[in-house]
């Protein structure tokens, strides 16, 4: 973003000076004129009239200049872009956040690009914030802003290329912010603990709001994605992140009018084999197909509750008798 774009942004939400501001400015200018008239009382009347006329003309110019200053000054403008985005992305109490997204994973080390199946999630914004997610890739786990990709099993865990360059298995997980570990539905009729420590909740809007509050988000101006005009936000990495990819910034792209998320780009992908990290890094692009806050109806609340969605499933979190 160059200086001209910055200037437009500062002026974009400016407001006119109030009547009170105009009155106080006029009063100060009138007092100055009166002081000048008193100090020139001994001068010739013709000179006094000319001086008064010049001062009156100067006062008009100053008032006009003050008006222009108030119209363009940043302190008189509306909140900046990031503040407006933060406010727009803050949900109303009691709503249900619902969005669909699709991730594309690309690796320069293995020269491959994989687009996963679409994923979908519902997150209740009321405590304890129940959520339920239908993941297109059940092997991906988000931890502290970066994504780990786990192997599917012992037969393929020693082949990072196959893991990174192939689709994962779908998974349905859920729980709430006080529930550890995550719950998972195992078809056809079992509800139990998830084998992987999924981070909860999956709330990219909340992550962006937190980055803005922490001062790690920066407005990079407008750009286009697939012919669509969007605003780009650069997000500085966390200082404590131990993964090399975390030293690079992430990017969020939002709609310029609604501030809904359109796309996020993260370099924080790592493949996990066995008990430790391996230096196989990949980039993740998430496109948001739907992003909305649903009203708090009984049906929408149930969509965010994995137990309610499987009332006949057995397992530790069901009233159905356990197996065996």
C-alpha positions in Angstrom: 0.0 0.0 0.0 1.5 3.3 -1.1 1.0 6.8 0.5 -1.9 7.6 -1.8 -3.8 4.5 -0.6 -3.0 5.4 3.0 -4.4 8.9 2.4 -7.6 7.5 0.9 -8.0 5.1 3.9 -7.6 8.0 6.3 -10.1 10.1 4.5 -12.5 7.3 3.8 -14.5 7.6 7.0 -14.0 11.3 7.7 -16.8 13.5 9.2 -17.5 17.2 8.9 -16.7 19.5 11.9 -19.6 20.0 14.3 -21.5 23.3 14.8 -19.9 23.6 18.2 -16.4 23.4 16.6 -17.3 26.0 14.0 -18.7 28.4 16.7 -15.6 28.1 18.9 -13.3 28.7 16.0 -15.3 31.7 14.9 -15.3 33.1 18.4 -11.5 32.8 18.7 -11.1 34.5 15.3 -13.4 37.3 16.3 -11.5 37.9 19.5 -8.3 38.2 17.5 -9.9 40.7 15.2 -11.1 42.8 18.1 -7.7 42.9 19.6 -6.2 44.0 16.3 -8.8 46.8 16.1 -8.1 48.0 19.6 -4.3 48.1 19.0 -4.9 50.2 15.8 -7.3 52.7 17.3 -4.8 55.6 16.8 -4.4 54.9 13.1 -6.2 56.7 10.3 -9.8 55.5 9.7 -9.1 54.5 6.1 -6.1 52.3 7.2 -8.2 50.8 10.0 -11.0 49.9 7.5 -8.5 48.3 5.2 -6.9 46.4 8.0 -10.2 45.2 9.3 -11.2 44.0 5.8 -7.9 42.1 5.4 -8.4 40.5 8.8 -12.0 39.5 8.0 -10.8 38.0 4.7 -8.1 36.1 6.5 -10.6 34.9 9.1 -12.7 33.4 6.3 -9.7 31.7 4.9 -8.7 30.3 8.3 -12.3 29.0 8.9 -12.2 27.3 5.5 -8.8 25.9 6.3 -9.9 24.6 9.6 -12.9 22.9 8.0 -10.6 21.2 5.5 -8.3 20.1 8.3 -11.1 18.5 10.3 -12.4 16.8 7.1 -9.1 15.2 6.4 -7.5 14.7 9.9 -7.2 11.1 11.0 -8.3 11.8 14.5 -11.7 13.1 13.1 -12.2 10.0 10.9 -14.1 6.9 11.6 -12.3 3.8 13.1 -9.5 2.4 10.9 -9.9 -0.7 8.7 -8.7 -3.2 11.3 -10.9 -1.8 14.0 -13.9 -2.0 11.7 -13.0 -5.5 10.7 -12.7 -6.5 14.4 -16.1 -5.1 15.2 -17.7 -6.8 12.2 -16.2 -10.2 13.0 -17.3 -10.0 16.7 -20.5 -12.2 16.8 -23.7 -11.2 18.5 -24.3 -13.1 21.8 -26.2 -16.3 21.4 -25.5 -16.8 17.7 -24.1 -20.0 16.0 -21.0 -19.5 13.8 -21.3 -21.6 10.7 -18.9 -21.9 7.9 -17.7 -24.2 5.1 -14.1 -24.2 3.9 -11.8 -26.1 1.6 -8.1 -26.5 2.1 -5.4 -26.8 -0.6 -2.1 -28.1 0.6 1.1 -27.6 -1.5 4.6 -28.8 -1.0 7.7 -27.5 -2.8 9.7 -30.4 -1.4 7.6 -33.0 -3.1 6.2 -30.8 -6.0 2.6 -31.6 -5.3 -0.7 -29.8 -4.6 -3.7 -31.5 -3.0 -7.2 -30.1 -2.5 -9.0 -31.7 0.4 -12.7 -32.4 0.6 -14.8 -29.4 1.9 -15.1 -29.1 5.7 -18.0 -27.6 7.7 -18.3 -26.5 11.3 -20.9 -25.1 13.7 -19.7 -23.2 16.9 -22.2 -22.1 19.6 -21.1 -18.6 20.8 -22.8 -19.2 24.2 -20.8 -20.8 27.0 -19.6 -23.6 27.0 -19.4 -23.0 23.2 -20.3 -26.4 21.9 -19.0 -27.2 18.4 -19.2 -29.9 15.8 -17.0 -30.2 12.7 -17.2 -32.4 9.6 -13.6 -32.4 8.5 -12.6 -33.3 5.0 -9.2 -34.3 6.3 -9.2 -36.0 9.7 -5.4 -36.2 9.8 -4.8 -32.5 10.2 -4.5 -31.0 13.6 -4.1 -27.3 14.4 -1.9 -26.4 17.3 -0.9 -22.8 18.2 -1.5 -21.4 14.7 0.3 -24.1 12.8 -1.0 -27.3 11.2 0.4 -30.8 11.9 -0.4 -33.7 9.5 -0.4 -37.1 11.1 0.2 -40.4 9.2 -2.8 -42.7 8.5 -1.2 -45.8 10.0 2.0 -47.8 10.4 1.9 -49.1 6.8 2.3 -45.6 5.3 3.7 -43.5 8.2 7.3 -43.9 6.8 6.3 -42.4 3.4 5.9 -38.6 3.9 5.4 -38.0 0.2 2.3 -40.2 0.2 1.0 -38.6 3.3 1.5 -35.0 2.2 0.5 -35.5 -1.4 -2.7 -37.5 -0.8 -6.1 -36.8 0.7 -6.9 -37.7 4.3 -9.9 -39.5 5.6 -13.0 -37.5 6.6 -13.9 -37.2 10.3 -16.6 -35.9 12.5 -15.5 -34.3 15.8 -17.0 -32.1 18.5 -17.1 -31.1 22.1 -16.9 -27.7 23.8 -14.2 -25.4 25.3 -14.3 -27.3 28.6 -14.2 -30.8 27.2 -10.9 -32.5 26.9 -10.1 -34.5 24.9 -12.1 -34.1 21.7 -15.0 -36.4 20.9 -15.3 -38.2 17.6 -18.1 -40.1 15.9 -17.0 -43.6 14.7 -19.5 -44.9 12.1 -21.9 -46.5 12.2 -22.9 -46.0 15.9 -20.1 -45.2 18.3 -19.2 -41.9 20.0 -16.0 -41.7 21.9 -12.7 -39.9 22.3 -10.7 -38.8 19.3 -7.4 -40.4 18.7 -5.7 -37.1 17.9 -5.5 -34.0 20.2 -7.5 -31.6 18.0 -7.4 -27.9 18.9 -10.8 -26.4 19.7 -12.7 -24.5 18.6 -11.9 -24.0 14.9 -12.7 -20.3 14.9 -10.6 -18.3 12.3 -12.6 -15.2 12.9 -11.8 -15.4 16.6 -8.1 -15.9 15.7 -8.1 -12.8 13.5 -9.8 -10.7 16.2 -7.1 -11.9 18.7 -4.3 -11.0 16.2 -5.8 -7.5 15.8 -6.1 -7.0 19.5 -2.5 -8.1 20.0 -1.2 -5.7 17.4 0.1 -8.5 15.1 -2.3 -7.8 12.3 -1.6 -5.2 9.6 -3.7 -3.9 6.7 -2.0 -4.6 3.4 -4.6 -2.9 1.2 -6.8 -4.3 -1.6 -6.1 -7.1 -4.0 -8.0 -9.5 -6.1 -8.7 -13.3 -5.7 -10.2 -15.1 -8.7 -11.5 -11.7 -10.0 -13.0 -10.7 -6.6 -11.8 -7.6 -4.8 -10.7 -8.3 -1.2 -8.8 -6.7 1.6 -5.5 -8.4 2.7 -4.4 -8.6 6.3 -0.9 -9.7 7.2 -0.6 -11.5 10.5 2.8 -11.6 12.2 4.0 -14.9 13.6 3.9 -15.8 17.3 7.3 -15.3 18.9 7.1 -18.5 20.9 6.3 -20.8 17.9 9.0 -23.5 17.6 8.3 -24.6 14.0 10.5 -22.9 11.3 7.5 -22.1 9.1 5.9 -20.1 12.0 8.5 -17.4 11.4 6.7 -16.4 8.3 3.6 -14.2 8.3 0.1 -15.6 7.6 -2.5 -13.7 5.5 -6.2 -13.3 5.8 -8.4 -12.0 3.0 -11.8 -10.5 3.9 -14.7 -9.0 2.0 -14.3 -5.2 1.8 -17.9 -4.5 2.8 -19.0 -7.4 5.2 -15.4 -8.3 6.4 -16.4 -11.9 6.2 -13.4 -14.2 5.7 -12.8 -15.2 2.0 -9.4 -16.9 2.3 -6.5 -17.6 4.6 -3.0 -18.5 3.7 -0.6 -20.2 6.1 3.0 -21.5 5.7 2.7 -23.4 9.0 2.2 -26.9 7.8 4.5 -29.8 9.1 4.3 -33.5 8.7 4.5 -35.6 11.9 5.9 -39.1 11.8 6.1 -41.2 14.9 6.8 -39.2 18.1 8.5 -36.1 16.6 8.4 -33.4 13.9 10.1 -33.9 10.6 11.2 -31.0 8.4 8.6 -31.6 5.7 6.8 -28.3 5.4 3.8 -27.3 3.3 1.6 -24.3 2.7 -2.1 -24.3 3.3 -4.7 -22.2 1.6 -8.2 -22.3 3.0 -11.1 -20.9 0.9 -14.3 -20.1 2.8 -17.3 -21.2 0.8 -19.8 -20.1 3.4 -19.4 -17.8 6.4 -22.3 -16.8 8.5 -23.8 -16.4 12.0 -27.0 -18.3 12.5 -29.8 -17.3 14.9 -30.1 -19.2 18.1 -32.9 -21.7 17.3 -33.2 -25.2 18.7 -32.3 -26.7 15.4 -29.1 -24.5 15.0 -28.1 -25.2 18.6 -28.3 -29.0 17.9 -26.1 -28.6 14.8 -23.3 -27.6 17.1 -23.8 -30.6 19.5 -22.2 -33.8 18.3 -24.0 -35.8 21.0 -27.4 -34.4 19.9 -26.6 -35.3 16.3 -26.1 -39.0 17.3 -28.7 -39.8 19.9 -28.6 -43.5 19.2 -24.8 -43.9 19.3 -23.1 -46.0 22.0 -20.0 -44.9 23.8 -18.9 -43.0 26.9 -21.1 -40.0 26.1 -24.4 -41.7 25.2 -27.3 -43.1 27.3 -27.2 -46.2 25.1 -25.6 -49.2 27.0 -22.0 -49.7 26.3 -20.8 -52.6 24.2 -19.8 -56.0 25.5 
